[in-house]
């Protein structure tokens, strides 16, 4: 069938919102599988009777995408600059994957639209769906997969305890896809080259050392310009960084110190603390009203102790005097008896 393919009109505009469209694509794959009661699928037999099941799935997912994109903005509009561009690419890619030779995208869409009124909501969509030339569609498929792998890579490295080897699988896919496309950057494909350059900049900014990857050894992702097997710079070991904390066998820097260091620290801290407390008490005693109060109490206590000493001395003298008199009395009694 002569499909009358055309040059790609929009020049990759929807790639500006590529992550959003990848998410809608995933939603369609998971949720857009049910048959539509208002749709007559009988037209499909005119395209490829051996692929009726596959083509029915394409119809269901395409209608799901149209509906979701329309509802996204409050249920009354499309993002005309990007949505129709994406829908055109999506339908071209899916039909070409099923039958690249005999199914024309524009003709298939016109039949689908005539059988289902739900996609009559925009006249612009009709003019936005057309057959993309095979070579350009092939490049768009690689570019789309390149961004999808990169999105998966970004999601994986941000997961807690993600494994580096899983991330590297997506990274190598990105390298392979980029190298397939980089030589196609020519003067007549400026927009294509802009998209590819923007991808490269985002890819090369990723620093794996910032993430908690299990088995992490490399600082950067594999270079887009090098061979896949070429090694990259390792993450710098924390033990080698001046002043950096490190862990070994579950012990951090504080727990891994030599016990003698703690003894020295304890002695030093104790000496400093004793000196500091003594200095503060000295200032309080000499300068503040609290010091005057202490001096008053101390002087008063000294007077009490002095009075107690005098009393004790007097008591001692009195006791000695009584002992002497007692002795004399005893002596006198004995003398008188004789």
C-alpha positions in Angstrom: 0.0 0.0 0.0 1.3 3.4 -0.9 1.3 5.4 2.3 2.7 8.6 1.0 5.1 9.2 4.0 6.1 12.7 4.8 9.1 14.4 6.3 8.7 14.8 10.1 7.0 18.2 10.6 7.4 19.0 14.2 11.1 18.4 14.5 11.1 16.5 17.8 9.1 19.1 19.8 7.6 16.5 22.2 11.0 15.5 23.4 11.0 18.7 25.5 8.5 16.9 27.7 9.8 13.4 27.1 9.6 12.1 30.7 6.0 13.0 31.0 5.1 11.2 27.7 7.1 8.1 28.8 5.0 7.9 31.9 1.8 8.2 29.9 3.1 5.4 27.6 3.6 3.2 30.6 0.1 4.0 31.9 -1.3 3.0 28.5 0.6 -0.3 28.5 -0.8 -1.2 32.0 -4.3 0.3 31.9 -5.3 0.7 28.3 -5.9 -3.0 27.6 -9.6 -3.3 27.8 -11.8 -3.4 24.8 -14.0 -0.3 24.1 -17.7 -1.0 24.0 -18.5 1.9 21.6 -15.8 0.9 19.1 -16.5 -1.3 16.1 -13.2 -3.2 15.5 -14.4 -4.7 12.2 -12.4 -2.2 10.1 -9.1 -3.8 11.3 -9.6 -6.8 9.0 -9.0 -4.6 6.0 -5.5 -3.9 7.2 -4.1 -7.2 8.4 -6.4 -10.1 9.2 -3.6 -12.0 10.8 -2.8 -9.3 13.3 -6.3 -8.4 14.5 -5.5 -9.0 18.2 -2.4 -6.8 18.1 -4.2 -4.0 16.2 -7.1 -4.1 18.6 -4.6 -3.5 21.5 -3.1 -0.5 19.5 -6.6 1.0 19.2 -7.4 0.5 22.9 -4.1 2.1 24.0 -4.2 4.9 21.6 -7.7 5.9 22.7 -6.6 5.6 26.3 -3.7 8.0 25.6 -5.9 10.5 23.8 -8.4 10.5 26.7 -5.7 10.8 29.4 -3.9 13.7 27.6 -7.1 15.5 27.2 -8.2 15.1 30.8 -4.7 16.1 32.1 -5.4 19.8 31.6 -8.8 19.8 33.3 -10.6 17.9 30.7 -11.0 20.5 28.0 -7.8 20.9 26.0 -4.6 19.4 24.6 -1.2 20.8 24.7 -1.3 21.3 20.9 2.4 22.1 20.6 3.5 18.6 21.9 0.5 16.2 22.4 -0.3 15.7 18.7 3.3 15.4 17.9 3.7 12.6 20.5 0.5 10.8 19.5 1.6 10.8 15.8 5.0 9.3 16.8 3.4 6.8 19.1 0.8 5.5 16.5 3.5 5.4 13.8 5.9 3.4 16.0 3.2 0.9 17.2 1.8 0.2 13.7 5.2 -0.1 12.2 6.3 -2.6 14.8 3.3 -4.8 13.9 3.4 -4.5 10.1 6.0 -2.1 8.6 5.1 -2.7 5.0 1.3 -2.6 4.5 -0.3 -0.5 7.3 -0.5 3.2 6.6 -0.7 5.3 9.8 -2.8 8.1 8.5 -5.3 5.7 6.8 -5.6 3.6 9.9 -6.3 6.6 12.1 -9.0 7.9 9.7 -10.8 4.5 9.9 -10.4 4.4 13.7 -11.8 7.9 14.0 -14.8 7.1 11.8 -15.7 4.2 14.1 -15.2 5.9 17.4 -16.6 9.4 18.1 -14.5 9.8 21.3 -11.5 11.0 19.3 -13.4 13.7 17.4 -12.7 16.1 20.2 -10.0 18.0 18.2 -9.9 18.7 14.5 -6.2 19.5 14.9 -5.5 15.9 15.7 -6.6 14.8 12.2 -4.1 17.0 10.5 -1.4 16.0 13.0 -1.5 12.3 12.2 0.5 11.3 9.2 3.0 8.7 8.0 6.6 9.4 9.1 9.4 8.3 6.7 11.0 5.0 7.7 14.5 6.3 8.2 13.3 9.2 10.4 11.0 6.9 12.4 13.9 4.6 13.0 16.0 7.5 14.4 13.1 8.6 16.5 12.7 5.1 17.9 16.3 5.1 19.0 16.1 8.6 20.4 12.9 7.7 22.3 14.5 4.5 23.7 17.6 6.5 24.6 15.5 8.8 26.8 13.5 5.9 28.2 16.7 4.1 29.3 18.0 7.4 30.8 14.8 7.9 32.8 15.1 4.3 34.1 18.7 4.9 35.0 17.8 8.1 36.9 15.1 6.3 38.8 17.3 3.4 39.7 20.3 5.4 41.0 17.9 7.4 43.3 16.5 4.2 44.9 17.8 3.2 48.3 20.3 0.4 48.1 20.2 0.3 44.3 22.7 -2.0 42.7 25.3 -0.4 40.4 25.4 -3.3 37.9 21.6 -2.8 37.3 22.2 0.9 36.7 25.1 0.1 34.4 22.8 -2.0 32.2 20.8 1.1 31.4 23.9 3.2 31.1 25.4 0.9 28.4 22.1 1.0 26.5 22.4 4.8 26.6 26.0 4.6 25.2 24.9 2.2 22.5 21.9 4.4 21.5 23.9 7.6 21.5 26.7 6.2 19.4 24.1 5.1 16.8 22.8 8.6 16.5 25.7 11.0 17.0 26.9 10.6 13.4 23.5 11.6 12.1 23.9 15.2 13.5 24.2 17.1 10.3 23.5 20.7 9.2 20.0 19.9 8.1 19.0 18.2 11.4 19.6 21.0 13.8 16.7 20.3 16.1 17.6 16.6 16.2 21.2 17.5 17.2 19.9 19.9 19.9 17.9 17.1 21.5 20.9 14.8 21.4 23.3 17.4 22.8 20.9 18.2 25.6 20.7 14.5 26.5 24.5 14.2 26.5 24.8 17.1 28.9 22.3 15.6 31.4 23.9 12.2 31.2 27.5 13.5 31.8 26.4 15.5 34.9 25.5 12.4 36.9 28.0 11.7 39.7 27.5 8.1 41.0 29.5 8.9 44.1 26.6 11.0 45.4 24.2 8.0 45.5 24.0 5.0 47.8 24.7 2.3 45.2 25.5 -1.2 46.3 28.9 -2.2 44.9 29.7 1.4 43.9 33.2 1.8 42.5 32.9 4.3 39.6 32.5 8.0 39.8 31.0 8.5 36.4 28.8 6.6 34.0 30.5 5.0 31.0 31.5 7.7 28.5 29.1 8.3 25.6 32.1 8.8 23.4 34.2 5.8 24.4 34.1 2.1 24.0 31.7 0.3 26.4 34.5 -1.7 28.0 36.6 1.3 28.8 37.0 1.9 32.5 36.0 5.0 34.3 37.4 6.9 37.3 36.8 5.3 40.6 35.0 7.1 43.5 37.7 8.6 45.7 38.0 6.6 48.9 36.7 8.5 52.0 39.8 7.3 54.0 42.0 9.3 51.6 40.1 12.6 52.1 41.5 14.9 54.8 39.1 15.3 57.6 36.5 12.9 56.1 34.7 10.4 58.2 35.1 6.8 57.3 33.7 3.5 58.4 35.3 0.1 58.8 33.7 -3.1 60.0 30.7 -1.1 61.2 32.8 1.4 63.3 32.9 5.0 62.5 35.8 7.3 63.1 35.0 7.9 66.8 34.6 4.2 67.6 37.8 3.2 65.8 40.2 5.3 67.8 42.9 3.7 69.9 41.9 3.3 73.6 45.0 5.2 74.7 43.6 8.2 72.8 40.6 8.2 75.1 42.8 8.0 78.2 44.8 11.0 77.1 41.6 12.9 76.2 40.0 12.0 79.6 43.0 13.4 81.5 43.2 16.5 79.5 39.5 17.2 79.8 39.6 16.6 83.6 42.5 19.0 84.1 40.8 21.7 82.0 37.5 21.3 83.8 39.1 21.5 87.3 41.1 24.6 86.4 38.0 26.2 84.9 35.8 25.5 87.9 38.5 26.8 90.3 38.9 30.0 88.3 35.1 30.6 88.3 34.8 30.1 92.1 37.8 32.4 92.7 36.0 35.2 90.6 32.8 34.6 92.5 34.6 34.8 95.8 36.5 38.0 95.1 34.1 40.1 93.1 30.4 39.2 93.6 28.0 39.7 96.5 28.0 35.9 96.8 31.7 36.1 97.7 31.0 38.8 100.4 28.3 36.5 101.8 30.8 33.6 101.9 33.4 35.8 103.6 30.9 36.9 106.2 29.9 33.3 106.9 33.5 32.2 107.1 34.4 35.1 109.5 31.4 34.3 111.7 32.4 30.6 111.8 36.0 31.6 112.8 34.6 33.6 115.7 32.5 30.7 116.8 35.5 28.4 116.7 37.6 31.0 118.7 34.9 31.2 121.4 34.7 27.4 121.5 38.5 27.3 122.0 38.3 29.8 124.8 35.5 27.8 126.5 37.5 24.7 126.1 40.6 26.3 127.6 38.6 27.6 130.6 37.1 24.2 131.1 40.5 22.7 131.1 41.9 25.1 133.7 38.8 24.6 135.8 39.2 20.9 135.7 42.8 21.1 136.6 42.1 23.4 139.5 39.4 21.1 140.8 41.8 18.2 140.6 44.4 20.1 142.6 41.8 21.0 145.3 40.5 17.5 145.4 44.1 16.3 146.1 44.6 18.9 148.8 41.3 17.9 150.5 42.3 14.3 150.5 45.6 15.2 152.0 44.1 17.3 154.7 41.8 14.6 155.7 44.5 12.1 156.1 46.6 14.5 158.1 43.9 15.3 160.5 43.3 11.6 161.2 46.8 11.2 162.4 
